[in-house]
Amino acid sequence: MNLTKYVVSAAALSVLLGTAAVAQTDEPANVIGCLHMQKKVSAALDANQQSPNYSEAKSQAQGAAGFCSQGLYKIGVSGYSKALELLGAS
């Protein structure tokens, strides 16, 4: 029984890690990457205003913009990527 729980947990973790790897973007973690991602997210928000995840994606994008403005580019680009994922536009 414990072995089954362990196997199921390991499988779930590998699926989660695989999903996170796919969600990564090719944008560099710098000012240019933040600007490119900001444009992509802005266009995705405009195109998906009826999305059930719109509010969450918009909040995620605002947070990402804050990180980028603080010089935390890797976190900012990752946040923008998450916003795109929420909108189904990644």
N, C-alpha and C positions, 0 to 999 in steps of 0.2 A: 504494500500500500504506500509506504513512504517512498519507495523507488519510483512508483508511478507519479507521485506528486513532483518529485525531483525532475523526472523526464519531461513532464508537461511544463514545468517552470522553465527549464532550460530551452525548450522549444519556443515558448512564448518570448523569452529574452532574445533569442536569435532572430525571431521575426521582427521584434522591436528594433534591434540594432540594424538589421537589413533595411528597414523602412527609413531609419534616420540617415543611413548612408545614401539612399536614393534621394532624400530630400536636400542633400548638400548641393550647393550651387557651384558653378564654375567661376563665379565672380571672385576677384581678389579681395582680401580683407584689408582694404584701404579706402581712401576717399572716393576714388573712381568706382570701386565696387559698390559702395553705399549709394552713390548717385545713380548708377545703373539700376540697382535693385529698387530704389525709390521710384524711378520712372516706371518700372515693370509693375510694381505694386499699385501705383496710382492708376495705371491703365486697367489693371485687373479689378480694382475697386469700382472704377467707373463702369466697367462691363458687367459686373456682378452685383449690382445694387440690391437685387432681390434674393441674394444668397442668405440662407439661414445663419451662416457664419460671418455675415458682413460686419457686424459690430465688433466681434472678437478680432477679426482680421484687421479692422481699422485701428483698434487699440494696440494690437501687436505691431502694426506699422508705425504708430506714434511712438511706441516704446523703442523700436529699432532706430527711429530718427534721433531720439534722445541719446542712445548709445553712440551712434555715429558722430553726433555733435560733440560728444565728450572724448572722442578719439578712440573709443572701444569698437573698432571697425569689425572685428571678427564676430562679436556679439550682435552688432547691428545688422550685418549681412545675414547672419543666421536668423535673426528676428524677422527680417523681410522675407526670407525663404519660408519661414513658418506661416507668415501671412498669406503668401501665395498658395501654400499647401491648404490652408483653411478655405481658400476660395476655389480650390481645384484647378488652379492655373499654374502649377509648378511645372 
